[in-house]
Amino acid sequence: MTQLEFSVLDVLDHAAVDEWSALLDYSNQVDSPDYPPGAPAARVMGLLRSAEAVRFDHILARRDGQLVGTAEMIMPRLDNEHLVEFELEVHPDHRRSGVGAALLAEVERRGREAGRRTFIVYTPVQVEGGPARTGVGARFAEANGYEAGLDEIQRVIDLSTVDQAEVDRLLAEAWQKAADYDLVQWVSRAPNDVVDAVAYLDGRLNLDAPIGDLEMEQAKVDAARIRDQERNRVLRGQQAFNTALRHRETGTLAGWTDIVVNGTDEINCWQGTTIVDPDHRGKRIGTILKIENLRLVGEYRPKMRMVRTWNAESNAHMININEAVGYRAVDRWIAFQKKFA
């Protein structure tokens, strides 16, 4: 069999970018037909404009000139400089022919040459009552020396079937517990008077959210990093809907959440961070953030139906909030990790 040839995707090679994008869409269609296809504009613009805090490399694997696999390598620049997170896709027509193993070895080689020692990959498996998932990624990871480090459950809410009366009741009860807080909302760009507080909350995520056995450090987030992320989302044609609660007496931003929408998608959107400052917990702030932000999305994008979120299986508090609002489990994502000395 002809040996594989590896290269880094040239973002100015339009034919290569189209071929790469088609492989991702075809793999998604075969493996998870219920999962929304990638947004072409956001995907291509993401190649041209990515966050300054993170390096993205897209590795192509070709056999006889044909693209048979690809991997995305994500390497933080400002923190977690020991780490590579990656995604690996093999063309469905070329699986079980050594492409996956060779592509994985190439990812590990490039990562180690860049001084990285910890590699993390996420792969889905089926949950009871959920859509079919082959689980082949989990078996592949284990066969190549990776160990499960964290289980996350993907949940989806269908906004067209939400029990609105129940959600209204939950929100009213929650606000009774949080009478000392004011609602702050914005689209895409944080107001200048809250951007530092958003950076502080965002930087707490690896401290406050469960990360299992994953070797991850606290992120270094400041206002400049938030502004860079905002600019890149706008250039990718995305909107980010944000809701926060501010403590009236101290002016402290007590919690914050965001949802990202691709510009041309009127069906699917993506829950990002939800975090409450430890000093302000026990006030139902998480419930308020979730519901009020869904309402903000509905105000700007009234046709939007499906919101997707991931939570560590051990994060019982956030799971309870999500399920009370109407989210239901779709599949389990296992973060597999491999460490090199």
N, C-alpha and C positions, 0 to 999 in steps of 0.2 A: 504494500500500500504506500502511496506517495506520502512523503514526509510533510508535516504541516509547516507553514510559514507564518510567522508572527510579525505584526506591525502595530503602530499606534495610529488610530484613526486621524486622518488629516481633515480637519473641519472645513477646509476650503475645497475638498474633493467632493463635489456634489453627488457624483455617482456612488462613491463609497458611502456617503452619509445616507443616501436613499436605500442602499443595499443593507446597511446596518439597521436602519429603522424598520425595514420590512422584515428582517429576521426577528427582531424583538416582537413585532406585532403577530407574526406567525406562531412563534413559540407561545405567546400569551393565549392565542386562540386555541391552540392544541391543549395546553396544560390547564388553563383556567378560563374557559369560554364565558363564564359569568362575570369575569373581572373586566372593568372598562378598558378599552384600548388606550394606548398612549396618545396624548395630545401632540400632533406633529409640530405645531409652531413652538410650543413650550419646550419640546424635546430638542429641536434643532437650535433654538436660541440658547438653550442651556449649554450647548457645546461652545457657543461663542462667548457667553457671559456666565461665569460661575463665581461663587463666593471667593473673595480674596483669602479667606481663612482656610480654605480647603483646596487641595489639588485633586483634579479628576483626570484619570487616564483611561481611555477606552482602547482596549487591546482587541485586535482582530486576528482570527485564525483562519487561514486559507489553505485549501487543498486543491491543487491543479487550478489555481486562480479563483476558485469559488469560495465564497464566505461560508464557513461551516460552524463558526462559533465566535462569541465575543464575551468580553469581561469588562466591567466597569470597576476601576480601582479608586477608592475614595480615601485620601490621605490628609488628615488635619495638619495645618501649618503652624497654628498658634498654641495648640495644646494637644495632648494625646499623640505626640510625635513618634510614639512607639507603634502606632496602630495603622492597620489597613482594614477598612470595611470594603467588601466587594460583592458584586453580583456576577453570576456566570450563566450564560445561555448557550446551549448547543442547538443547532438547527435540528428540528425533529426528524428530518430525513437522514441525519448523519450521526445519530446517537448509537451508543454501544460499538463505537469504532475507534475508541481511544482519544477522541477529541477532547472530552471533558477532562480526563486525567492530564493530558498534555497542556491544556489551557490553564488548569489549576497550577501545575508546576511552573508555568511561565509567570503567573501572577505572583506566586511565592518567590520566585527568583528575582523579579523586578522589585518587589517589596523589600526583600532582604538587602538588595543592593542599595536601596534608598534608606537603609538603616532602621527598617521596621522589623519588629519581632513578634507582634500579635496580629493574627488575621481572624476576621469575623465575617461570616456569611449567614444570611437569613434565607430560610426555605419553608414553604408551607406544607402542612399535612392536614388531613381531613378531621373534622370534629363530628360528633354524633348529630345527625340530622342536617349537616352542612353539605354543600356541593362537593363533587368528587375531586380529590387531590391524589395524585399518584404516590406521593411520598418518596419519589425517586431521589430527590435532592437530599433528603435526610439520610437515606441509605448511602448515597455517594459520599457525603461529608464524613460519615462515620467510617467508611471504608478507607478514607484517606487521612485518618488520624485526627479528625476534628471531634470535639466533645461538646455536648449540649450545655450552654451556659445560661440561657434564659428562654422561657416560653412566653410568648405574647399571643393574645387572642384578638383577631380582627373582628370588629363588630360594625354593623351597618344599620343606619336608621333610614326608613322610607318615610319621608316627610308627608307624603300623601295619605298615609295610613295612621298617623299619630293620633292618639286620643287627646285632642286639644283641651278638653275639659279637665282631664287628669293633669296635664302639663301645667295648665293655669293654676290648679290647686297647689301643685308642688312649688311653683314659683311664688305664689302668695305666701305660703308657709315659710319659705326660705327667706323672703324679704322681712318677715316679722323677726327673724333672728339676726338680720343684718341692717337694722334701721339706722345704724350709725355710719353707713357707707353710701357713697354716691356712684352712680353708673357713669363710666367713661367709655365711649366707643369711637372707633375710627376705621377708615378703609385705606389700606395700603401703606400710609405713612403716619407713624406715631407723632402726636403733637410734641413740640419741643419740651414741654414741661413734664412729660412722662417717659421720654425715651431712655433716660438713665435708669429709671425704675424697671422698665421692661427688660433692659440688658441685665440688671441684677437678678430678676426672676428667671430669665432664660438661662443664665449661668448656673442657677441652682439645680437644674433638671437632673443631672447625674448624681447630685447629692440626695435629692428628695424622692425621685422616682426609683422603684426597684430596678436594679441592673443585674441581679442574680450573681453569677460567678464571672461575669464579663470584666475584663481588665480595662476599665475606662476611668479616666480622671475627670475632675470637674472642668467644664469648659470655661475658657477665658472670654467673656463677652462684655463688650463695652458699647457705648452709643455708636461709635464708628462702625462696628461690626453689624449692628442692627440696621444702620442706614445703608450699608453695602448690600445686605440681604434685601432690603426694600427696593433698592434701585434695580437689582437683578430680576426680582419678580416682575416689576413693571416692564422691563425690557423683554421678558418672556411672555408678556401678554397675560399675566396672572393678576388676580385681585386677592388681597388678604383682608379678611374681615376680623376685626379685633374687638374684644370686650374686656374691660378691666373694672375693678371696684377700688375706689379710693376711700380710705378712712377719713371721715370728715374732720375730726379733731386734729390729727397729726399730719394729714396730707399724704400719708404713706399709701403706695399702691399695694393693696393687700392680695391681689390675685389677677391673673391675666390668662386669656385663651385666644387662639386664632384658628381660622379655617381658611384654606387656600382653594381658589377656584381657577381653573384654566379658562382662558378667555373665550374659547369657542364651545365650551361644554355647558349645556343647560341641564344636565342630569346628575353628574357626579361631582362631589367636592371632597376635600380632604382635611380632616381635623389635624391640627398641628399640636402645639404645646398647650397643656392646661396645667397651671401651677398656682398654688396658694401659699403665701408666706407662712412659715410655721407659727409666727406670732399671732396670726389671724385665723387659725383653724377653729373648727367647731361652730362656725357661724353660717353654715350652709352656703358659703361663698362659691364653692365648686358647682353646686346646683344652679345658682344664679348665673354664673359665667356661661355654663353650657346652654341654658335655655335662652338667655338674652342674646347670645351670639347666633343661635339658630334663627332667632327672629330678625336679627340684623341681616343675615344672609337672605332671608325671605323677602325683606324689604327691598333689597337691591336686585335680587335674582329670583323672582317669584315662581319661576318654573322649576327651580332646583328641587331634586327629589332625594338623591342618595348621598348621605354623608358617611364617610368611612373613618374609623378610628382604630388604633391599636393600644392595648394596655397589657402590661405584664400580668400574667395569670395570678400572681400573688398580690396584685394591687386591688384588694377587695373593696376599698372605699370608693375608688374611681369607677370600678365596675358596677357597684351598686347604683351610683349616680347615673351612669350611662343606661343601665337596664331600666331604671325607673322612668327615664325620659323616653325610652322606646328603642334603644339599640338592641340588636340581636346578633349572636355569634355566627360567624361565617366559616372561619378556619383558624387553625393554630399556626403561628410562625415561630420556628425554633431558631434561635441565634446559636450557631455552632462556632466554636473558637479553637484555634490552634496556636500554641506558643512555641517560639524558637528561643534557644538560649542566646 
